[in-house]
Amino acid sequence: MANAIPKGHTAPASKTALVKPHLDPVALHGEAVNALAMAKFYANRHNHAGAKRKCVQALSALRQLAAFERVEVAHAV
């Protein structure tokens, strides 16, 4: 019980967690490339669960990048 947190003494959630992150196309591209490199690393070591997790992360970054590009095209018209 020594590690229990007393009720009413917890810090409130930070407001920065509620803010939508800025979509940076270069960062999203880098995240996708890095995730795919790690997926290859995991697959070469027969860690298929880790490879799958990294592939999902890469696909998420690529979907965000595609959405960002659609928004840019819509604003250009």
MARVEX-653865 format. One record per residue (C-alpha): residue in three letters; x, y, z. Coordinates in steps of 0.1 Angstrom, whole numbers, padded with zeros to 4 digits, always signed. Example, Ala and Ser with C-alpha at 12.3 -4.5 7.8 and 13.67 -1.06 7.14 Angstrom:
residues 2
Ala+0123-0045+0078
Ser+0137-0011+0071
end
This chain:
residues 77
Met+0000+0000+0000
Ala+0030+0023+0002
Asn+0029+0029-0036
Ala-0008+0038-0037
Ile-0017+0072-0050
Pro-0040+0092-0026
Lys-0074+0101-0041
Gly-0076+0137-0052
His-0038+0142-0055
Thr-0033+0133-0092
Ala-0021+0158-0117
Pro-0047+0168-0144
Ala-0041+0157-0180
Ser-0020+0182-0199
Lys-0037+0203-0225
Thr-0011+0195-0251
Ala-0023+0159-0253
Leu-0056+0172-0266
Val-0041+0193-0294
Lys-0040+0177-0329
Pro-0004+0171-0339
His+0009+0191-0369
Leu+0012+0170-0400
Asp+0047+0174-0413
Pro+0051+0154-0446
Val+0088+0150-0442
Ala+0084+0136-0407
Leu+0056+0113-0419
His+0078+0100-0447
Gly+0107+0094-0423
Glu+0084+0076-0399
Ala+0072+0053-0427
Val+0107+0046-0439
Asn+0120+0039-0404
Ala+0091+0016-0395
Leu+0096-0004-0427
Ala+0133-0007-0420
Met+0125-0020-0385
Ala+0099-0044-0400
Lys+0126-0058-0423
Phe+0150-0061-0393
Tyr+0124-0080-0372
Ala+0114-0102-0401
Asn+0150-0112-0408
Arg+0152-0124-0372
His+0119-0143-0375
Asn+0101-0119-0351
His+0069-0118-0372
Ala+0048-0101-0345
Gly+0073-0072-0343
Ala+0074-0070-0381
Lys+0036-0069-0383
Arg+0035-0042-0357
Lys+0060-0020-0376
Cys+0042-0026-0409
Val+0010-0014-0394
Gln+0029+0017-0381
Ala+0043+0023-0415
Leu+0009+0020-0432
Ser-0005+0045-0407
Ala+0021+0070-0415
Leu+0016+0065-0452
Arg-0022+0070-0448
Gln-0016+0102-0429
Leu+0007+0113-0456
Ala-0018+0106-0483
Ala-0045+0125-0463
Phe-0021+0154-0460
Glu-0016+0154-0497
Arg-0053+0153-0504
Val-0058+0183-0481
Glu-0030+0202-0499
Val-0046+0195-0533
Ala-0080+0206-0521
His-0065+0239-0508
Ala-0047+0245-0540
Val-0079+0244-0561
end
